[in-house]
Amino acid sequence: MTRRPLVAGNWKMNGLAASLPELMAISGGYSAALKAKADFLICPPATLIREASVQVAGTGVLIGGQDCHGKASGAHTGDISAEMLKDVGASYVIVGHSERRADHGESDALVRAKAEAGLRVGLVIIVCVGERKEQREAGKAVAVVREQLAGSIPDAATAATLVVAYEPVWAIGTGLTPTKADVADMHKAIRETLSQRFGAEGQNTRILYGGSVKPENARDLIIQPDVDGALIGGASLQAKDFLGIASTYI
Ligand code: PEP
């Protein structure tokens, strides 16, 4: 089976109602040629998911959340459940982003509980993994990522419900990127890990690269055998840049 690339934007804590025209510019640029080659997903802040879902209806652009709680409901002030994301039109949810692992002390076990919540309601989960700079320098990048994969991905995940995003922490928002060979090596290691655990489902699971992807470096970073798309932060805020990256596929 061929894995259909996914071009995903993570708007992080950026975006007001006034930002929705940028989303419309992205959906307006999702041409027939792009639709033939790749899926488009935008994960705006939770406050915009409902309106974003309404606005992209019928365009093929998918909408996702950036995080969810592990429980369906309850006394968890400020948190948002997977059920709530689904209710306002999300079909994907990112879990275990390194900013959440760092800012909120999220462990692999917690990320897994969130991923299980996403699966429970029928969301596709994007599980983020990636090493810190000192871990790479110590030669531990692959071991760190393997441990995150083992601890963060639920047993029930399938190729249809799981996407893995490899995001080296030191490359996020910094303009720094790994070499083409480093990306290839890590994605190969992730593929092997997924295949050992999930068999054919692991072979068919999409693995995204994320970390300072821009139109200028996209070809080198994402046109590789085990790279099935990109998770894009800063460059997803401008339709021109997001579409420039996606056009690598046509
Ligand atoms: C991200 O946060 O998922 C990300 C990849 O950010 P950036 O593209 O800005 O490095």
py3Dmol code that shows the C-alpha trace and the ligand (Angstrom):
import py3Dmol

protein = """\
ATOM      1  CA  MET A   1       0.000   0.000   0.000  1.00  0.00           C
ATOM      2  CA  THR A   2       1.184   3.541  -0.595  1.00  0.00           C
ATOM      3  CA  ARG A   3       1.018   5.982   2.240  1.00  0.00           C
ATOM      4  CA  ARG A   4      -0.737   9.203   1.304  1.00  0.00           C
ATOM      5  CA  PRO A   5       1.286  12.204   2.502  1.00  0.00           C
ATOM      6  CA  LEU A   6      -0.179  14.443   5.179  1.00  0.00           C
ATOM      7  CA  VAL A   7       0.689  18.131   5.260  1.00  0.00           C
ATOM      8  CA  ALA A   8      -0.313  19.308   8.728  1.00  0.00           C
ATOM      9  CA  GLY A   9      -0.207  22.777  10.253  1.00  0.00           C
ATOM     10  CA  ASN A  10       0.038  23.399  13.984  1.00  0.00           C
ATOM     11  CA  TRP A  11      -0.961  26.974  14.714  1.00  0.00           C
ATOM     12  CA  LYS A  12      -0.034  26.579  18.407  1.00  0.00           C
ATOM     13  CA  MET A  13      -1.258  29.533  20.550  1.00  0.00           C
ATOM     14  CA  ASN A  14      -1.639  31.766  17.509  1.00  0.00           C
ATOM     15  CA  GLY A  15      -4.793  32.879  15.801  1.00  0.00           C
ATOM     16  CA  LEU A  16      -7.849  35.024  16.446  1.00  0.00           C
ATOM     17  CA  ALA A  17     -11.092  35.111  14.503  1.00  0.00           C
ATOM     18  CA  ALA A  18      -9.309  37.587  12.226  1.00  0.00           C
ATOM     19  CA  SER A  19      -6.898  34.792  11.217  1.00  0.00           C
ATOM     20  CA  LEU A  20      -9.579  32.677   9.553  1.00  0.00           C
ATOM     21  CA  PRO A  21      -9.067  34.280   6.113  1.00  0.00           C
ATOM     22  CA  GLU A  22      -5.579  32.707   6.162  1.00  0.00           C
ATOM     23  CA  LEU A  23      -7.246  29.324   6.602  1.00  0.00           C
ATOM     24  CA  MET A  24      -9.533  30.121   3.696  1.00  0.00           C
ATOM     25  CA  ALA A  25      -6.474  31.005   1.615  1.00  0.00           C
ATOM     26  CA  ILE A  26      -5.047  27.574   2.460  1.00  0.00           C
ATOM     27  CA  SER A  27      -8.268  25.796   1.488  1.00  0.00           C
ATOM     28  CA  GLY A  28      -8.517  27.988  -1.623  1.00  0.00           C
ATOM     29  CA  GLY A  29      -5.034  26.857  -2.620  1.00  0.00           C
ATOM     30  CA  TYR A  30      -5.812  23.167  -2.064  1.00  0.00           C
ATOM     31  CA  SER A  31      -5.952  22.565  -5.783  1.00  0.00           C
ATOM     32  CA  ALA A  32      -7.039  19.427  -7.597  1.00  0.00           C
ATOM     33  CA  ALA A  33      -3.357  18.649  -8.192  1.00  0.00           C
ATOM     34  CA  LEU A  34      -2.619  18.873  -4.465  1.00  0.00           C
ATOM     35  CA  LYS A  35      -5.748  16.936  -3.542  1.00  0.00           C
ATOM     36  CA  ALA A  36      -4.548  14.133  -5.782  1.00  0.00           C
ATOM     37  CA  LYS A  37      -1.278  13.911  -3.850  1.00  0.00           C
ATOM     38  CA  ALA A  38      -1.715  14.837  -0.187  1.00  0.00           C
ATOM     39  CA  ASP A  39      -4.065  15.361   2.741  1.00  0.00           C
ATOM     40  CA  PHE A  40      -4.241  18.831   4.305  1.00  0.00           C
ATOM     41  CA  LEU A  41      -4.797  19.321   8.038  1.00  0.00           C
ATOM     42  CA  ILE A  42      -4.824  22.508  10.103  1.00  0.00           C
ATOM     43  CA  CYS A  43      -4.810  22.426  13.913  1.00  0.00           C
ATOM     44  CA  PRO A  44      -5.863  25.914  15.040  1.00  0.00           C
ATOM     45  CA  PRO A  45      -6.223  26.899  18.696  1.00  0.00           C
ATOM     46  CA  ALA A  46      -9.249  25.248  20.310  1.00  0.00           C
ATOM     47  CA  THR A  47     -11.156  28.541  20.287  1.00  0.00           C
ATOM     48  CA  LEU A  48     -11.232  28.512  16.478  1.00  0.00           C
ATOM     49  CA  ILE A  49     -11.974  24.846  15.776  1.00  0.00           C
ATOM     50  CA  ARG A  50     -15.717  25.182  15.430  1.00  0.00           C
ATOM     51  CA  GLU A  51     -15.612  28.157  13.070  1.00  0.00           C
ATOM     52  CA  ALA A  52     -12.671  26.693  11.153  1.00  0.00           C
ATOM     53  CA  SER A  53     -14.594  23.445  10.625  1.00  0.00           C
ATOM     54  CA  VAL A  54     -17.600  25.330   9.288  1.00  0.00           C
ATOM     55  CA  GLN A  55     -15.479  27.429   6.964  1.00  0.00           C
ATOM     56  CA  VAL A  56     -13.525  24.534   5.396  1.00  0.00           C
ATOM     57  CA  ALA A  57     -16.565  22.271   4.995  1.00  0.00           C
ATOM     58  CA  GLY A  58     -16.558  20.793   1.508  1.00  0.00           C
ATOM     59  CA  THR A  59     -12.982  21.856   0.708  1.00  0.00           C
ATOM     60  CA  GLY A  60     -11.287  18.633   1.810  1.00  0.00           C
ATOM     61  CA  VAL A  61      -9.151  20.426   4.410  1.00  0.00           C
ATOM     62  CA  LEU A  62      -9.203  18.594   7.739  1.00  0.00           C
ATOM     63  CA  ILE A  63      -9.293  20.278  11.145  1.00  0.00           C
ATOM     64  CA  GLY A  64      -7.664  19.001  14.319  1.00  0.00           C
ATOM     65  CA  GLY A  65      -6.985  19.843  17.940  1.00  0.00           C
ATOM     66  CA  GLN A  66      -3.545  20.427  19.444  1.00  0.00           C
ATOM     67  CA  ASP A  67      -4.101  18.457  22.644  1.00  0.00           C
ATOM     68  CA  CYS A  68      -6.848  16.732  24.624  1.00  0.00           C
ATOM     69  CA  HIS A  69      -7.476  15.430  28.122  1.00  0.00           C
ATOM     70  CA  GLY A  70      -7.526  11.677  28.749  1.00  0.00           C
ATOM     71  CA  LYS A  71     -10.968  11.738  30.352  1.00  0.00           C
ATOM     72  CA  ALA A  72     -14.281  12.381  28.630  1.00  0.00           C
ATOM     73  CA  SER A  73     -15.519  14.983  31.120  1.00  0.00           C
ATOM     74  CA  GLY A  74     -15.155  16.062  34.723  1.00  0.00           C
ATOM     75  CA  ALA A  75     -13.534  18.504  37.118  1.00  0.00           C
ATOM     76  CA  HIS A  76     -10.516  19.514  35.025  1.00  0.00           C
ATOM     77  CA  THR A  77     -10.677  23.276  34.734  1.00  0.00           C
ATOM     78  CA  GLY A  78      -9.355  24.613  31.464  1.00  0.00           C
ATOM     79  CA  ASP A  79      -8.919  21.229  29.822  1.00  0.00           C
ATOM     80  CA  ILE A  80     -10.630  20.024  26.672  1.00  0.00           C
ATOM     81  CA  SER A  81     -11.685  16.421  26.058  1.00  0.00           C
ATOM     82  CA  ALA A  82     -11.418  14.461  22.836  1.00  0.00           C
ATOM     83  CA  GLU A  83     -15.223  14.290  22.862  1.00  0.00           C
ATOM     84  CA  MET A  84     -15.354  18.101  22.845  1.00  0.00           C
ATOM     85  CA  LEU A  85     -12.906  18.338  19.938  1.00  0.00           C
ATOM     86  CA  LYS A  86     -14.965  15.871  17.960  1.00  0.00           C
ATOM     87  CA  ASP A  87     -18.148  17.750  18.854  1.00  0.00           C
ATOM     88  CA  VAL A  88     -16.869  20.961  17.236  1.00  0.00           C
ATOM     89  CA  GLY A  89     -15.662  19.309  14.046  1.00  0.00           C
ATOM     90  CA  ALA A  90     -12.118  18.055  14.657  1.00  0.00           C
ATOM     91  CA  SER A  91     -11.098  14.787  13.046  1.00  0.00           C
ATOM     92  CA  TYR A  92      -7.483  14.713  14.270  1.00  0.00           C
ATOM     93  CA  VAL A  93      -5.709  15.508  17.520  1.00  0.00           C
ATOM     94  CA  ILE A  94      -2.020  16.123  18.191  1.00  0.00           C
ATOM     95  CA  VAL A  95      -0.763  14.562  21.425  1.00  0.00           C
ATOM     96  CA  GLY A  96       2.642  14.683  23.086  1.00  0.00           C
ATOM     97  CA  HIS A  97       3.930  17.760  21.290  1.00  0.00           C
ATOM     98  CA  SER A  98       7.317  18.624  22.813  1.00  0.00           C
ATOM     99  CA  GLU A  99       5.977  21.995  23.971  1.00  0.00           C
ATOM    100  CA  ARG A 100       3.353  20.173  26.026  1.00  0.00           C
ATOM    101  CA  ARG A 101       5.869  17.609  27.249  1.00  0.00           C
ATOM    102  CA  ALA A 102       8.133  20.501  28.359  1.00  0.00           C
ATOM    103  CA  ASP A 103       5.638  23.182  29.465  1.00  0.00           C
ATOM    104  CA  HIS A 104       3.229  20.815  31.205  1.00  0.00           C
ATOM    105  CA  GLY A 105       5.540  17.971  32.215  1.00  0.00           C
ATOM    106  CA  GLU A 106       3.635  15.448  30.122  1.00  0.00           C
ATOM    107  CA  SER A 107       5.007  11.910  30.492  1.00  0.00           C
ATOM    108  CA  ASP A 108       4.750   9.137  27.925  1.00  0.00           C
ATOM    109  CA  ALA A 109       2.031   7.538  30.079  1.00  0.00           C
ATOM    110  CA  LEU A 110      -0.032  10.726  30.040  1.00  0.00           C
ATOM    111  CA  VAL A 111       0.460  11.144  26.299  1.00  0.00           C
ATOM    112  CA  ARG A 112      -0.721   7.583  25.833  1.00  0.00           C
ATOM    113  CA  ALA A 113      -3.857   8.267  27.902  1.00  0.00           C
ATOM    114  CA  LYS A 114      -4.578  11.276  25.695  1.00  0.00           C
ATOM    115  CA  ALA A 115      -3.958   9.212  22.568  1.00  0.00           C
ATOM    116  CA  GLU A 116      -6.348   6.554  23.877  1.00  0.00           C
ATOM    117  CA  ALA A 117      -8.962   9.256  24.410  1.00  0.00           C
ATOM    118  CA  GLY A 118      -8.547  10.369  20.809  1.00  0.00           C
ATOM    119  CA  LEU A 119      -9.005   6.816  19.549  1.00  0.00           C
ATOM    120  CA  ARG A 120     -12.015   6.320  21.836  1.00  0.00           C
ATOM    121  CA  VAL A 121     -13.951   8.997  19.973  1.00  0.00           C
ATOM    122  CA  GLY A 122     -12.683   8.198  16.492  1.00  0.00           C
ATOM    123  CA  LEU A 123     -10.106  10.954  16.079  1.00  0.00           C
ATOM    124  CA  VAL A 124      -6.891  10.230  14.204  1.00  0.00           C
ATOM    125  CA  ILE A 125      -4.038  10.734  16.670  1.00  0.00           C
ATOM    126  CA  ILE A 126      -0.762  12.435  15.795  1.00  0.00           C
ATOM    127  CA  VAL A 127       1.728  11.249  18.406  1.00  0.00           C
ATOM    128  CA  CYS A 128       4.807  13.493  18.576  1.00  0.00           C
ATOM    129  CA  VAL A 129       8.240  12.212  19.504  1.00  0.00           C
ATOM    130  CA  GLY A 130      11.691  13.733  19.307  1.00  0.00           C
ATOM    131  CA  GLU A 131      14.983  14.066  21.130  1.00  0.00           C
ATOM    132  CA  ARG A 132      16.491  17.115  22.808  1.00  0.00           C
ATOM    133  CA  LYS A 133      19.785  18.557  21.623  1.00  0.00           C
ATOM    134  CA  GLU A 134      21.901  17.059  24.387  1.00  0.00           C
ATOM    135  CA  GLN A 135      20.353  13.649  23.791  1.00  0.00           C
ATOM    136  CA  ARG A 136      21.323  13.802  20.114  1.00  0.00           C
ATOM    137  CA  GLU A 137      24.818  14.962  20.996  1.00  0.00           C
ATOM    138  CA  ALA A 138      25.152  12.044  23.384  1.00  0.00           C
ATOM    139  CA  GLY A 139      24.223   9.638  20.582  1.00  0.00           C
ATOM    140  CA  LYS A 140      20.939   8.734  22.277  1.00  0.00           C
ATOM    141  CA  ALA A 141      18.437  10.171  19.762  1.00  0.00           C
ATOM    142  CA  VAL A 142      17.168   6.847  18.429  1.00  0.00           C
ATOM    143  CA  ALA A 143      16.960   5.267  21.884  1.00  0.00           C
ATOM    144  CA  VAL A 144      15.003   8.263  23.228  1.00  0.00           C
ATOM    145  CA  VAL A 145      12.558   8.180  20.336  1.00  0.00           C
ATOM    146  CA  ARG A 146      12.083   4.405  20.591  1.00  0.00           C
ATOM    147  CA  GLU A 147      11.231   4.787  24.272  1.00  0.00           C
ATOM    148  CA  GLN A 148       8.739   7.571  23.535  1.00  0.00           C
ATOM    149  CA  LEU A 149       7.100   5.446  20.838  1.00  0.00           C
ATOM    150  CA  ALA A 150       6.818   2.454  23.180  1.00  0.00           C
ATOM    151  CA  GLY A 151       5.358   4.550  25.989  1.00  0.00           C
ATOM    152  CA  SER A 152       3.104   6.943  24.086  1.00  0.00           C
ATOM    153  CA  ILE A 153       1.337   4.877  21.424  1.00  0.00           C
ATOM    154  CA  PRO A 154      -1.730   2.837  22.430  1.00  0.00           C
ATOM    155  CA  ASP A 155      -1.875  -0.865  21.516  1.00  0.00           C
ATOM    156  CA  ALA A 156      -5.130  -0.269  19.633  1.00  0.00           C
ATOM    157  CA  ALA A 157      -3.562   2.140  17.125  1.00  0.00           C
ATOM    158  CA  THR A 158      -3.749   1.223  13.451  1.00  0.00           C
ATOM    159  CA  ALA A 159      -2.363   2.720  10.248  1.00  0.00           C
ATOM    160  CA  ALA A 160      -5.715   4.439   9.737  1.00  0.00           C
ATOM    161  CA  THR A 161      -5.870   5.958  13.210  1.00  0.00           C
ATOM    162  CA  LEU A 162      -2.232   6.748  14.020  1.00  0.00           C
ATOM    163  CA  VAL A 163       0.232   9.245  12.592  1.00  0.00           C
ATOM    164  CA  VAL A 164       3.674   9.617  14.173  1.00  0.00           C
ATOM    165  CA  ALA A 165       5.421  12.998  13.997  1.00  0.00           C
ATOM    166  CA  TYR A 166       9.183  12.993  14.467  1.00  0.00           C
ATOM    167  CA  GLU A 167      10.096  16.454  15.722  1.00  0.00           C
ATOM    168  CA  PRO A 168      13.610  16.936  17.077  1.00  0.00           C
ATOM    169  CA  VAL A 169      13.037  19.392  19.915  1.00  0.00           C
ATOM    170  CA  TRP A 170      16.071  21.484  18.981  1.00  0.00           C
ATOM    171  CA  ALA A 171      14.704  22.011  15.462  1.00  0.00           C
ATOM    172  CA  ILE A 172      11.293  23.343  16.511  1.00  0.00           C
ATOM    173  CA  GLY A 173      10.930  27.051  15.876  1.00  0.00           C
ATOM    174  CA  THR A 174      14.711  27.524  15.745  1.00  0.00           C
ATOM    175  CA  GLY A 175      15.444  27.494  12.021  1.00  0.00           C
ATOM    176  CA  LEU A 176      17.819  24.580  12.689  1.00  0.00           C
ATOM    177  CA  THR A 177      17.180  21.319  10.862  1.00  0.00           C
ATOM    178  CA  PRO A 178      18.718  17.863  10.915  1.00  0.00           C
ATOM    179  CA  THR A 179      20.593  16.700   7.837  1.00  0.00           C
ATOM    180  CA  LYS A 180      18.753  14.768   5.193  1.00  0.00           C
ATOM    181  CA  ALA A 181      20.661  11.664   6.321  1.00  0.00           C
ATOM    182  CA  ASP A 182      19.718  12.200   9.982  1.00  0.00           C
ATOM    183  CA  VAL A 183      16.039  12.450   9.032  1.00  0.00           C
ATOM    184  CA  ALA A 184      16.324   9.310   6.888  1.00  0.00           C
ATOM    185  CA  ASP A 185      18.028   7.352   9.692  1.00  0.00           C
ATOM    186  CA  MET A 186      15.497   8.362  12.311  1.00  0.00           C
ATOM    187  CA  HIS A 187      12.470   7.698  10.119  1.00  0.00           C
ATOM    188  CA  LYS A 188      13.887   4.273   9.231  1.00  0.00           C
ATOM    189  CA  ALA A 189      14.320   3.519  12.946  1.00  0.00           C
ATOM    190  CA  ILE A 190      10.750   4.666  13.661  1.00  0.00           C
ATOM    191  CA  ARG A 191       9.423   2.521  10.798  1.00  0.00           C
ATOM    192  CA  GLU A 192      11.281  -0.511  12.164  1.00  0.00           C
ATOM    193  CA  THR A 193       9.928   0.106  15.651  1.00  0.00           C
ATOM    194  CA  LEU A 194       6.352   0.456  14.398  1.00  0.00           C
ATOM    195  CA  SER A 195       6.661  -2.610  12.177  1.00  0.00           C
ATOM    196  CA  GLN A 196       8.060  -4.747  14.996  1.00  0.00           C
ATOM    197  CA  ARG A 197       5.112  -3.819  17.195  1.00  0.00           C
ATOM    198  CA  PHE A 198       2.248  -3.483  14.715  1.00  0.00           C
ATOM    199  CA  GLY A 199       3.320  -5.595  11.698  1.00  0.00           C
ATOM    200  CA  ALA A 200       1.746  -4.447   8.427  1.00  0.00           C
ATOM    201  CA  GLU A 201      -0.080  -1.641  10.230  1.00  0.00           C
ATOM    202  CA  GLY A 202       3.313  -0.264  11.206  1.00  0.00           C
ATOM    203  CA  GLN A 203       4.466  -0.411   7.596  1.00  0.00           C
ATOM    204  CA  ASN A 204       1.433   1.601   6.547  1.00  0.00           C
ATOM    205  CA  THR A 205       1.495   4.187   9.345  1.00  0.00           C
ATOM    206  CA  ARG A 206       2.395   7.698   8.259  1.00  0.00           C
ATOM    207  CA  ILE A 207       5.496   9.247   9.802  1.00  0.00           C
ATOM    208  CA  LEU A 208       5.761  13.038   9.514  1.00  0.00           C
ATOM    209  CA  TYR A 209       8.856  15.159   9.933  1.00  0.00           C
ATOM    210  CA  GLY A 210       8.470  18.401  11.894  1.00  0.00           C
ATOM    211  CA  GLY A 211      10.901  21.142  12.868  1.00  0.00           C
ATOM    212  CA  SER A 212      11.548  24.383  10.953  1.00  0.00           C
ATOM    213  CA  VAL A 213      10.097  23.094   7.675  1.00  0.00           C
ATOM    214  CA  LYS A 214       9.896  25.911   5.137  1.00  0.00           C
ATOM    215  CA  PRO A 215       9.254  26.054   1.391  1.00  0.00           C
ATOM    216  CA  GLU A 216      13.024  26.312   0.812  1.00  0.00           C
ATOM    217  CA  ASN A 217      14.018  23.182   2.746  1.00  0.00           C
ATOM    218  CA  ALA A 218      10.890  21.060   2.332  1.00  0.00           C
ATOM    219  CA  ARG A 219      12.153  19.015  -0.586  1.00  0.00           C
ATOM    220  CA  ASP A 220      15.276  17.874   1.253  1.00  0.00           C
ATOM    221  CA  LEU A 221      13.448  17.088   4.466  1.00  0.00           C
ATOM    222  CA  ILE A 222      10.239  15.434   3.348  1.00  0.00           C
ATOM    223  CA  ILE A 223      10.867  13.798  -0.006  1.00  0.00           C
ATOM    224  CA  GLN A 224      12.429  10.676   1.457  1.00  0.00           C
ATOM    225  CA  PRO A 225      11.323   7.022   1.567  1.00  0.00           C
ATOM    226  CA  ASP A 226       9.983   6.900   5.135  1.00  0.00           C
ATOM    227  CA  VAL A 227       8.814  10.506   5.415  1.00  0.00           C
ATOM    228  CA  ASP A 228       5.091  10.747   4.753  1.00  0.00           C
ATOM    229  CA  GLY A 229       4.521  14.451   5.193  1.00  0.00           C
ATOM    230  CA  ALA A 230       5.271  17.343   7.480  1.00  0.00           C
ATOM    231  CA  LEU A 231       4.049  18.822  10.741  1.00  0.00           C
ATOM    232  CA  ILE A 232       4.529  22.553  10.292  1.00  0.00           C
ATOM    233  CA  GLY A 233       4.478  25.187  13.020  1.00  0.00           C
ATOM    234  CA  GLY A 234       5.505  28.739  12.135  1.00  0.00           C
ATOM    235  CA  ALA A 235       5.245  28.304   8.370  1.00  0.00           C
ATOM    236  CA  SER A 236       1.629  27.096   8.651  1.00  0.00           C
ATOM    237  CA  LEU A 237       0.489  30.536   9.769  1.00  0.00           C
ATOM    238  CA  GLN A 238       0.913  31.952   6.275  1.00  0.00           C
ATOM    239  CA  ALA A 239      -1.032  30.296   3.460  1.00  0.00           C
ATOM    240  CA  LYS A 240       1.741  31.130   1.013  1.00  0.00           C
ATOM    241  CA  ASP A 241       4.354  29.212   3.023  1.00  0.00           C
ATOM    242  CA  PHE A 242       2.070  26.285   3.840  1.00  0.00           C
ATOM    243  CA  LEU A 243       1.109  25.922   0.181  1.00  0.00           C
ATOM    244  CA  GLY A 244       4.743  26.350  -0.848  1.00  0.00           C
ATOM    245  CA  ILE A 245       5.703  23.386   1.336  1.00  0.00           C
ATOM    246  CA  ALA A 246       2.757  21.287   0.117  1.00  0.00           C
ATOM    247  CA  SER A 247       3.620  22.008  -3.518  1.00  0.00           C
ATOM    248  CA  THR A 248       6.740  19.898  -3.001  1.00  0.00           C
ATOM    249  CA  TYR A 249       4.422  16.970  -3.674  1.00  0.00           C
ATOM    250  CA  ILE A 250       3.328  18.065  -7.166  1.00  0.00           C
TER     251      ILE A 250
END
"""
ligand_1 = """\
10
PEP
C 5.893 22.256 15.594
O 5.790 22.895 16.608
O 5.223 21.233 15.450
C 6.842 22.717 14.592
C 7.299 21.856 13.748
O 7.191 24.061 14.617
P 8.107 24.859 13.553
O 7.692 24.399 12.180
O 7.807 26.295 13.797
O 9.522 24.480 13.845
"""
view = py3Dmol.view(width=600, height=400)
view.addModel(protein, "pdb")
view.setStyle({"model": 0}, {"cartoon": {"style": "trace"}})
view.addModel(ligand_1, "xyz")
view.setStyle({"model": 1}, {"stick": {}})
view.zoomTo()
view.show()
